[in-house]
Amino acid sequence: MFRFSFLLLFFVLNTVAQDSVAIKRILSFQEELNEKFSSSETSPLTPKDLERFKSLSFFDINTNFCVQATFVRTPFETPFIMKTTTGREPLYVKYGEASFVLKDRKYVLSIYQNQGLKTQPEYEDYLFLPFTDLSNGEESYAGGRFIDLKIPDGKNIVIDFNTAYNPYCAYNSRYSCPIPPAENHVDLKIVAGVMKYNKYPENE
């Protein structure tokens, strides 16, 4: 009985510690994103919206949406042109698959690598996860959201939906944004990450 209680206590404390680390990482993500949107040099907002900008809207942090996924490399994929909101034709390749369980359901999402970006040193380990879910068009942006990842060292990869963000075309029509492939649809509401942007009324 004592051994069981000790193991249970260890599990609880370990879970709390992991949640604490995750929360700090998510808060840092939110702070950095708000800083980027607040700066005229890096913000995708129109000048009028930038003048009124205070903060993006985020779902409440929920570490249940931070999942440990099994990563499988798919090395023989053919590069393809990912559809965008304009006529732009960026070249991507499916780099691997991430499988995980969320809300008692199993999902497999494709993870991509931008073939143009990978030649730049700062993006050599960058991976791209675009996805759609059942919150799109209501609580979150209708066109889906993105998650930035890095090439994992082993067979696991952390996917934290709390760091899901909107494409720039959600804020400004002058941007061209990738459209998440149909295979990356999650058939539940991902109530985590950046919420839908409520544009300031023009007559304000």
N, C-alpha and C positions, 0 to 999 in steps of 0.2 A: 504494500500500500504506500509506504514511504517513497519507494523508488518511482512508483507511478506518479505521485504528487510532485516529486522533484522534476521528472521529465515533463510533466504538464506545465510547471512553472517555467522551466527552461524554454519550452516552446512559446509560451505567451510572451516572455521577455524578449526572445529573439524576434518574434513577429512585431512587437512594439518598436524595437530598435530599427528593423527594416522599414517600417512605416515612417518612422521619424526621418530617416535618410531620404526616402522617397518624397516626403512632403517638402523638405528643404530644397531638393532638386526641382520640384515643380514650382515652388515659390520663386526660385531663381529664374526659371524659364519665363514665368509671367512678368517678372520685373524687367528682364532683358528685352522682352517683346514690347512692353509698354515704353521702354526707353527708345527703342528703334522707331516706334510709331510717333513718339513725341518730337523727334528730331527732323527738321526740314531736309536734312541731307539723306536720311534713310527711310523716311516715312512714305508709304504708298498712298496716303490720304491726299485728297485734293487740297489746295491751299485753304479753301473755305472751311473744310472739315477739320483741317489741322489746327486752325485758330481756336476751335471749340473743343478739341480733343482733351480728355482727361485720363481715360483708361479704357482698355478693351473690356468686354464682358466675358467672364469665365464661369463655367459650371463650378459648383462646389468641388473641391478636391476630394477624390474618392480613390483610395489606393487599390480597391478591388478591380479598377480598370488598368492597373499596372500588372501586366502578365508576363510570365516567363515562358517564352515560346521555344519550341524545338526548331532549329534552323537546318534546312537542307539546301546545299548548294546545287544549282542547276547550270552546270558549266557549258552545255552545248546548245544553248538557246540562240535563236537567230535575232539579231537586232531588228527593231521595228520602229516605225514612226508613231509616237503617241499623239492621239488627237488632242487638240487644244481649243480654246474658246475663239481663236482666230485662225488665220491661214498658216501660222507658224508650224513648222514640222520638226520638232526635236527628236533626236534619235536616242532610243533607250534599249536596254536589253534586260530581260528577266534574270536577275542575279541569283535568286533563291526563293525558297518558300518558308513561311513561318506558320507552324501549326500550334494551336493552343486551345484551351477550354475557357470559356467565359460564360457565366450565368448557366452553367451546366450544359453548354452546347459547344461542340467542337468546330473550329474554324481553321481554314487554311488560306492565308493571304500571300499574294505574290509581292516580292520586294524587287525594286528595279534599280538600275544604275544608269545615270545619264552619260552617254558616250562622249558628249562634248565637254562636260565638266571634269571627267576623270583625268584629263590630261593636265589639269591645273593642280599643283601641289597641295593646296588647301582642301581639295575635294577628292583626293586620290582614294580615300577610304569612305566616301560618302555614299549612302544608300537612301532610296526614296520610297516611301510607303504612302501612296494615295488610296483613299477608301471612301466609300459611302455607307450610310447607315440609316435607320428609320427615323432619326431625329432631323434629317436634312429637310429644309424647307419650313420647319417649324421652329425648334429651338436652335438649330444650327444652320449653317449656310447650305442653300439648296444644291450647290454643285459639288458637295463633298469637302473633305479636309485632307490635310497632309501631315505626315510625321517624318521627321528627319532621323536617320539611323546611321550607324557606322558598321563597317564590316566586322563581324564578330570573330573572336579568336578561336572559339570552339563550336560546339553543336547547339548552343543556346543563344538566344537573343532576347533582350528585354524590350517589350513594346508597351510604352506608357501612353495610353490614350489621353491622359491629362495634359500631354504636350502636343495634342493635335491642334493644328492652326489652320486658318482660312487662307486660300490662295489670294494673291493681291487683287485679282479681278473682282473679289467680293467687296472691295473698297473703292476701286477706281477702274472704269471701263477701258482705260488706255493700256491696261496690262493684258498680256496673253498668258493663259494658265493651262496646264495639263488637265485633261478630264480623266478622272479615275476610271480605269478599265472595269467592265461589268463584273469580272471575276473577283474583284475586291469589294464586293458588297457584303456588309455584315447585317444580317436580318434581325437586329435588335437595336434599341436606342442606346447610342453611346453618349450618355449624358456626362461627358468629361471633356476637358480642353476648352478651346475658344468657342464662344457662342456666336450666334448670328449677329452681324453688324447692323445696328439700327442707325441708318444714315440720318443726319440732322435735316429737318424739314427746310426746304429752300426758302420759305417765307419767314423763317425765324431771324 
